[in-house]
Amino acid sequence: MALPDPNGTPGTRNSEAPVSQSPSEAATNKQIQFLATLGKRNGLSQKQLEDLAAQEFGPIEGVYNLSKQQAGALITMLNQPKESMASRR
């Protein structure tokens, strides 16, 4: 059975419709590598980076287990000026 088009045409599917990402989709290798780089730039050890992630998102088993959304939020946070990062430690 074909899925209906979001525009209401039965039996067709709009191939140009954006694919929604699952919020639990795993972070990409590039995101994890960038997090490690940003952590170093901000003077954070791997443990401190993982502690920061746990502080923001709850218990995690390392940054390798972040979702794409969580990794993106942490990247944004680490890209903030150092003054705002100092208040989070």
Buried (B, 14 or more C-beta within 10 A) or exposed (E): EEEEBEEEEEEEEEEEEEEEEEEEEBBEEEBBEBBBEBBEEBEBEEEEBBBBBBEBBEEBEEBEBBBBBBBBBBBEBBEEEEEEBEEEE
